[in-house]
Amino acid sequence: MINYYFIFYSLLFFAGQIKDYKPCKTVCLSQTEFIVSDTAKYESLKLYVYNNTDSDLVINKLNTSCSCVLATIQRNIATKTLPGYIYVSVSSFKIKKGDLYSIDLVTNKPYKLRLEIMK
């Protein structure tokens, strides 16, 4: 006889393992490049900051290279169990093709974290 409860809880367990996947050994961003389209006026992105070190990483400030990029800190502490979270919005109609724009994260640790934005 098939134990449906076992299958159900096993699937929940493995789904939780996939959600907690962290793509780096120390500290990194969920992505380092964001390419905006030619047709959209505005685009947005959820950027996650993963921390696999033993100490907490605190996001103190975000430096954007242009006023056409808006970035707000939604969760300023990244731990082993919970990533940091940044919301990024880009006015893509103001971005020139071929130019490079960026968001630099200022943290309490000496890691260089940057998202590059281009068209």
N, CA and C atoms as an extended XYZ file, in Angstrom:
357
Properties=species:S:1:pos:R:3:atomname:S:1:resname:S:1:resid:I:1 pbc="F F F"
N         0.838       -1.177        0.000 N   MET     1
C         0.000        0.000        0.000 CA  MET     1
C         0.892        1.252        0.000 C   MET     1
N         0.519        2.250       -0.746 N   ILE     2
C         1.290        3.482       -0.871 CA  ILE     2
C         0.987        4.391        0.322 C   ILE     2
N         2.044        4.862        0.939 N   ASN     3
C         1.894        5.785        2.058 CA  ASN     3
C         1.940        7.215        1.505 C   ASN     3
N         0.761        7.817        1.314 N   TYR     4
C         0.675        9.138        0.713 CA  TYR     4
C         1.248       10.222        1.624 C   TYR     4
N         1.131       10.028        2.926 N   TYR     5
C         1.692       11.017        3.844 CA  TYR     5
C         3.217       11.077        3.724 C   TYR     5
N         3.846        9.916        3.588 N   PHE     6
C         5.294        9.874        3.430 CA  PHE     6
C         5.714       10.591        2.149 C   PHE     6
N         5.021       10.347        1.061 N   ILE     7
C         5.340       10.995       -0.215 CA  ILE     7
C         5.149       12.503       -0.103 C   ILE     7
N         4.053       12.920        0.514 N   PHE     8
C         3.749       14.342        0.660 CA  PHE     8
C         4.835       15.054        1.472 C   PHE     8
N         5.191       14.503        2.626 N   TYR     9
C         6.197       15.140        3.465 CA  TYR     9
C         7.592       15.061        2.848 C   TYR     9
N         7.869       14.029        2.086 N   SER    10
C         9.155       13.939        1.387 CA  SER    10
C         9.273       15.033        0.336 C   SER    10
N         8.198       15.271       -0.397 N   LEU    11
C         8.203       16.342       -1.391 CA  LEU    11
C         8.378       17.702       -0.735 C   LEU    11
N         7.728       17.930        0.389 N   LEU    12
C         7.902       19.194        1.105 CA  LEU    12
C         9.340       19.376        1.575 C   LEU    12
N         9.933       18.292        2.055 N   PHE    13
C        11.319       18.357        2.516 CA  PHE    13
C        12.260       18.719        1.377 C   PHE    13
N        12.135       18.050        0.242 N   PHE    14
C        13.019       18.317       -0.884 CA  PHE    14
C        12.763       19.680       -1.497 C   PHE    14
N        11.526       20.152       -1.487 N   ALA    15
C        11.231       21.504       -1.979 CA  ALA    15
C        11.922       22.535       -1.092 C   ALA    15
N        11.958       22.299        0.203 N   GLY    16
C        12.667       23.190        1.124 CA  GLY    16
C        14.163       23.187        0.874 C   GLY    16
N        14.727       22.052        0.514 N   GLN    17
C        16.147       21.970        0.225 CA  GLN    17
C        16.494       22.756       -1.030 C   GLN    17
N        15.645       22.705       -2.034 N   ILE    18
C        15.884       23.441       -3.267 CA  ILE    18
C        15.799       24.936       -3.004 C   ILE    18
N        14.848       25.384       -2.193 N   LYS    19
C        14.681       26.797       -1.899 CA  LYS    19
C        15.898       27.357       -1.176 C   LYS    19
N        16.546       26.570       -0.341 N   ASP    20
C        17.679       27.021        0.440 CA  ASP    20
C        19.001       26.903       -0.304 C   ASP    20
N        18.976       26.603       -1.582 N   TYR    21
C        20.196       26.478       -2.367 CA  TYR    21
C        20.906       27.825       -2.430 C   TYR    21
N        22.192       27.833       -2.149 N   LYS    22
C        23.000       29.043       -2.201 CA  LYS    22
C        24.138       28.816       -3.195 C   LYS    22
N        24.277       29.679       -4.186 N   PRO    23
C        25.188       29.422       -5.300 CA  PRO    23
C        26.657       29.775       -5.060 C   PRO    23
N        27.068       30.091       -3.836 N   CYS    24
C        28.461       30.484       -3.642 CA  CYS    24
C        28.999       29.961       -2.314 C   CYS    24
N        30.308       30.083       -2.134 N   LYS    25
C        30.939       29.581       -0.912 CA  LYS    25
C        31.005       30.631        0.185 C   LYS    25
N        31.101       31.909       -0.174 N   THR    26
C        31.181       32.956        0.847 CA  THR    26
C        29.982       33.898        0.734 C   THR    26
N        30.136       35.002        0.006 N   VAL    27
C        29.067       35.987       -0.162 CA  VAL    27
C        28.933       36.298       -1.643 C   VAL    27
N        27.699       36.326       -2.153 N   CYS    28
C        27.492       36.641       -3.564 CA  CYS    28
C        26.067       37.144       -3.794 C   CYS    28
N        25.830       37.630       -4.990 N   LEU    29
C        24.506       38.076       -5.412 CA  LEU    29
C        23.834       36.983       -6.230 C   LEU    29
N        22.511       37.032       -6.294 N   SER    30
C        21.784       36.045       -7.090 CA  SER    30
C        22.094       36.196       -8.572 C   SER    30
N        22.459       37.395       -8.999 N   GLN    31
C        22.951       37.610      -10.358 CA  GLN    31
C        23.823       38.854      -10.355 C   GLN    31
N        24.751       38.925      -11.303 N   THR    32
C        25.667       40.062      -11.365 CA  THR    32
C        25.437       40.934      -12.587 C   THR    32
N        24.602       40.480      -13.519 N   GLU    33
C        24.268       41.258      -14.714 CA  GLU    33
C        22.766       41.301      -14.888 C   GLU    33
N        22.284       42.456      -15.329 N   PHE    34
C        20.863       42.634      -15.627 CA  PHE    34
C        20.773       43.351      -16.959 C   PHE    34
N        20.271       42.662      -17.967 N   ILE    35
C        20.157       43.230      -19.306 CA  ILE    35
C        18.714       43.642      -19.521 C   ILE    35
N        18.503       44.942      -19.757 N   VAL    36
C        17.150       45.452      -19.957 CA  VAL    36
C        16.808       45.406      -21.440 C   VAL    36
N        15.525       45.335      -21.722 N   SER    37
C        15.076       45.219      -23.109 CA  SER    37
C        14.971       46.586      -23.769 C   SER    37
N        14.879       46.569      -25.072 N   ASP    38
C        14.726       47.809      -25.834 CA  ASP    38
C        13.293       48.314      -25.828 C   ASP    38
N        12.341       47.440      -25.577 N   THR    39
C        10.937       47.808      -25.735 CA  THR    39
C        10.255       48.278      -24.456 C   THR    39
N        10.674       47.797      -23.303 N   ALA    40
C        10.001       48.161      -22.053 CA  ALA    40
C        10.472       49.526      -21.563 C   ALA    40
N         9.558       50.274      -20.939 N   LYS    41
C         9.930       51.567      -20.360 CA  LYS    41
C        10.577       51.389      -18.991 C   LYS    41
N        10.031       50.466      -18.222 N   TYR    42
C        10.524       50.203      -16.869 CA  TYR    42
C        10.691       48.702      -16.687 C   TYR    42
N        11.713       48.328      -15.944 N   GLU    43
C        11.913       46.918      -15.602 CA  GLU    43
C        12.335       46.825      -14.142 C   GLU    43
N        12.004       45.694      -13.527 N   SER    44
C        12.354       45.518      -12.118 CA  SER    44
C        12.985       44.148      -11.900 C   SER    44
N        13.628       44.017      -10.746 N   LEU    45
C        14.376       42.815      -10.441 CA  LEU    45
C        14.417       42.627       -8.935 C   LEU    45
N        14.285       41.385       -8.482 N   LYS    46
C        14.521       41.034       -7.089 CA  LYS    46
C        15.930       40.469       -7.015 C   LYS    46
N        16.770       41.139       -6.272 N   LEU    47
C        18.168       40.748       -6.146 CA  LEU    47
C        18.398       40.204       -4.737 C   LEU    47
N        18.932       38.997       -4.651 N   TYR    48
C        19.178       38.371       -3.358 CA  TYR    48
C        20.671       38.364       -3.051 C   TYR    48
N        21.003       38.580       -1.793 N   VAL    49
C        22.385       38.555       -1.324 CA  VAL    49
C        22.554       37.304       -0.467 C   VAL    49
N        23.337       36.354       -0.964 N   TYR    50
C        23.551       35.095       -0.256 CA  TYR    50
C        24.814       35.180        0.602 C   TYR    50
N        24.726       34.653        1.803 N   ASN    51
C        25.837       34.686        2.740 CA  ASN    51
C        26.030       33.281        3.312 C   ASN    51
N        27.142       32.661        3.002 N   ASN    52
C        27.449       31.331        3.528 CA  ASN    52
C        28.547       31.369        4.573 C   ASN    52
N        28.827       32.536        5.117 N   THR    53
C        29.816       32.638        6.187 CA  THR    53
C        29.111       32.498        7.539 C   THR    53
N        29.883       32.397        8.592 N   ASP    54
C        29.309       32.229        9.927 CA  ASP    54
C        28.812       33.527       10.544 C   ASP    54
N        29.274       34.662       10.037 N   SER    55
C        28.849       35.949       10.598 CA  SER    55
C        27.808       36.606        9.685 C   SER    55
N        26.999       37.466       10.285 N   ASP    56
C        25.955       38.169        9.530 CA  ASP    56
C        26.579       39.218        8.615 C   ASP    56
N        25.995       39.376        7.445 N   LEU    57
C        26.393       40.420        6.511 CA  LEU    57
C        25.310       41.491        6.549 C   LEU    57
N        25.706       42.717        6.841 N   VAL    58
C        24.755       43.825        6.929 CA  VAL    58
C        24.936       44.717        5.711 C   VAL    58
N        23.862       44.944        4.973 N   ILE    59
C        23.880       45.844        3.820 CA  ILE    59
C        23.590       47.241        4.360 C   ILE    59
N        24.598       48.103        4.324 N   ASN    60
C        24.460       49.442        4.888 CA  ASN    60
C        23.924       50.452        3.891 C   ASN    60
N        24.337       50.326        2.624 N   LYS    61
C        24.030       51.365        1.641 CA  LYS    61
C        24.124       50.802        0.238 C   LYS    61
N        23.404       51.420       -0.688 N   LEU    62
C        23.475       51.071       -2.103 CA  LEU    62
C        23.902       52.316       -2.878 C   LEU    62
N        24.897       52.176       -3.721 N   ASN    63
C        25.353       53.282       -4.567 CA  ASN    63
C        24.989       52.971       -6.006 C   ASN    63
N        24.133       53.798       -6.596 N   THR    64
C        23.758       53.616       -7.997 CA  THR    64
C        24.539       54.606       -8.851 C   THR    64
N        24.833       54.208      -10.074 N   SER    65
C        25.643       55.046      -10.952 CA  SER    65
C        24.825       56.073      -11.728 C   SER    65
N        23.502       55.982      -11.660 N   CYS    66
C        22.655       56.867      -12.452 CA  CYS    66
C        21.308       57.027      -11.752 C   CYS    66
N        20.650       58.148      -11.980 N   SER    67
C        19.320       58.345      -11.401 CA  SER    67
C        18.257       57.511      -12.113 C   SER    67
N        18.616       56.871      -13.206 N   CYS    68
C        17.673       56.006      -13.923 CA  CYS    68
C        17.551       54.640      -13.250 C   CYS    68
N        18.374       54.388      -12.224 N   VAL    69
C        18.349       53.133      -11.482 CA  VAL    69
C        17.933       53.426      -10.042 C   VAL    69
N        16.877       52.755       -9.604 N   LEU    70
C        16.410       52.884       -8.231 CA  LEU    70
C        16.618       51.544       -7.539 C   LEU    70
N        17.250       51.578       -6.377 N   ALA    71
C        17.479       50.353       -5.621 CA  ALA    71
C        17.129       50.611       -4.165 C   ALA    71
N        16.341       49.715       -3.593 N   THR    72
C        15.961       49.839       -2.184 CA  THR    72
C        16.264       48.536       -1.464 C   THR    72
N        16.742       48.683       -0.236 N   ILE    73
C        17.054       47.525        0.593 CA  ILE    73
C        15.765       47.060        1.257 C   ILE    73
N        15.378       45.827        1.019 N   GLN    74
C        14.168       45.267        1.614 CA  GLN    74
C        14.504       44.444        2.860 C   GLN    74
N        15.610       43.728        2.819 N   ARG    75
C        16.088       42.970        3.984 CA  ARG    75
C        17.587       43.224        4.068 C   ARG    75
N        18.014       43.960        5.094 N   ASN    76
C        19.401       44.433        5.124 CA  ASN    76
C        20.390       43.468        5.774 C   ASN    76
N        19.928       42.369        6.334 N   ILE    77
C        20.830       41.398        6.946 CA  ILE    77
C        20.749       40.073        6.180 C   ILE    77
N        21.906       39.582        5.768 N   ALA    78
C        21.984       38.281        5.094 CA  ALA    78
C        22.688       37.307        6.032 C   ALA    78
N        22.020       36.203        6.315 N   THR    79
C        22.582       35.169        7.178 CA  THR    79
C        22.692       33.869        6.389 C   THR    79
N        23.159       32.826        7.046 N   LYS    80
C        23.223       31.518        6.378 CA  LYS    80
C        21.839       30.985        6.039 C   LYS    80
N        20.862       31.319        6.852 N   THR    81
C        19.524       30.767        6.654 CA  THR    81
C        18.595       31.690        5.877 C   THR    81
N        18.888       32.982        5.824 N   LEU    82
C        17.985       33.935        5.184 CA  LEU    82
C        18.792       34.940        4.371 C   LEU    82
N        18.578       35.003        3.045 N   PRO    83
C        19.362       35.935        2.233 CA  PRO    83
C        18.875       37.375        2.406 C   PRO    83
N        19.773       38.308        2.099 N   GLY    84
C        19.383       39.702        2.012 CA  GLY    84
C        18.583       39.910        0.732 C   GLY    84
N        17.820       41.006        0.668 N   TYR    85
C        16.921       41.206       -0.465 CA  TYR    85
C        16.921       42.677       -0.863 C   TYR    85
N        17.119       42.918       -2.152 N   ILE    86
C        17.145       44.271       -2.704 CA  ILE    86
C        16.187       44.324       -3.883 C   ILE    86
N        15.381       45.378       -3.922 N   TYR    87
C        14.477       45.600       -5.053 CA  TYR    87
C        15.135       46.612       -5.979 C   TYR    87
N        15.208       46.278       -7.260 N   VAL    88
C        15.844       47.138       -8.260 CA  VAL    88
C        14.809       47.493       -9.324 C   VAL    88
N        14.725       48.780       -9.623 N   SER    89
C        13.844       49.251      -10.691 CA  SER    89
C        14.673       50.112      -11.640 C   SER    89
N        14.487       49.890      -12.932 N   VAL    90
C        15.284       50.581      -13.939 CA  VAL    90
C        14.357       51.290      -14.921 C   VAL    90
N        14.616       52.574      -15.148 N   SER    91
C        13.924       53.308      -16.218 CA  SER    91
C        14.694       53.029      -17.499 C   SER    91
N        14.312       51.975      -18.185 N   SER    92
C        15.118       51.505      -19.320 CA  SER    92
C        15.070       52.452      -20.516 C   SER    92
N        14.074       53.318      -20.595 N   PHE    93
C        14.033       54.268      -21.708 CA  PHE    93
C        15.108       55.357      -21.545 C   PHE    93
N        15.665       55.517      -20.348 N   LYS    94
C        16.729       56.495      -20.113 CA  LYS    94
C        18.121       55.904      -20.307 C   LYS    94
N        18.202       54.594      -20.438 N   ILE    95
C        19.501       53.923      -20.576 CA  ILE    95
C        19.923       53.901      -22.038 C   ILE    95
N        21.176       54.264      -22.275 N   LYS    96
C        21.698       54.258      -23.639 CA  LYS    96
C        22.318       52.905      -23.940 C   LYS    96
N        22.082       52.435      -25.132 N   LYS    97
C        22.629       51.144      -25.534 CA  LYS    97
C        24.151       51.224      -25.581 C   LYS    97
N        24.811       50.233      -24.977 N   GLY    98
C        26.270       50.181      -24.948 CA  GLY    98
C        26.882       50.767      -23.691 C   GLY    98
N        26.117       51.585      -22.947 N   ASP    99
C        26.635       52.138      -21.689 CA  ASP    99
C        26.437       51.133      -20.561 C   ASP    99
N        27.292       51.238      -19.565 N   LEU   100
C        27.236       50.332      -18.417 CA  LEU   100
C        26.816       51.118      -17.185 C   LEU   100
N        25.816       50.621      -16.483 N   TYR   101
C        25.321       51.211      -15.241 CA  TYR   101
C        25.501       50.165      -14.146 C   TYR   101
N        25.534       50.618      -12.882 N   SER   102
C        25.809       49.650      -11.827 CA  SER   102
C        25.168       50.042      -10.506 C   SER   102
N        25.066       49.034       -9.635 N   ILE   103
C        24.688       49.219       -8.241 CA  ILE   103
C        25.770       48.542       -7.410 C   ILE   103
N        26.401       49.315       -6.535 N   ASP   104
C        27.417       48.782       -5.627 CA  ASP   104
C        26.821       48.681       -4.233 C   ASP   104
N        27.058       47.554       -3.581 N   LEU   105
C        26.567       47.342       -2.228 CA  LEU   105
C        27.672       47.673       -1.233 C   LEU   105
N        27.346       48.478       -0.236 N   VAL   106
C        28.269       48.794        0.846 CA  VAL   106
C        27.823       47.969        2.048 C   VAL   106
N        28.721       47.115        2.538 N   THR   107
C        28.376       46.206        3.631 CA  THR   107
C        29.368       46.355        4.786 C   THR   107
N        29.111       45.622        5.841 N   ASN   108
C        30.006       45.624        6.996 CA  ASN   108
C        31.219       44.717        6.807 C   ASN   108
N        31.313       44.024        5.691 N   LYS   109
C        32.437       43.143        5.373 CA  LYS   109
C        33.100       43.633        4.081 C   LYS   109
N        34.362       43.286        3.834 N   PRO   110
C        35.077       43.804        2.661 CA  PRO   110
C        34.814       43.034        1.363 C   PRO   110
N        33.577       42.656        1.104 N   TYR   111
C        33.248       41.964       -0.146 CA  TYR   111
C        32.837       42.986       -1.192 C   TYR   111
N        33.263       42.767       -2.441 N   LYS   112
C        32.870       43.641       -3.544 CA  LYS   112
C        31.656       43.028       -4.223 C   LYS   112
N        30.518       43.638       -4.012 N   LEU   113
C        29.270       43.148       -4.590 CA  LEU   113
C        28.712       44.213       -5.522 C   LEU   113
N        28.521       43.837       -6.787 N   ARG   114
C        28.070       44.798       -7.793 CA  ARG   114
C        27.113       44.116       -8.764 C   ARG   114
N        26.032       44.837       -9.089 N   LEU   115
C        25.136       44.445      -10.170 CA  LEU   115
C        25.372       45.391      -11.325 C   LEU   115
N        25.685       44.836      -12.503 N   GLU   116
C        25.894       45.648      -13.694 CA  GLU   116
C        24.646       45.602      -14.549 C   GLU   116
N        24.249       46.781      -15.031 N   ILE   117
C        23.009       46.916      -15.812 CA  ILE   117
C        23.383       47.457      -17.186 C   ILE   117
N        22.859       46.823      -18.223 N   MET   118
C        23.168       47.269      -19.588 CA  MET   118
C        21.985       46.993      -20.501 C   MET   118
N        22.038       47.584      -21.670 N   LYS   119
C        20.992       47.403      -22.673 CA  LYS   119
C        21.562       46.681      -23.867 C   LYS   119
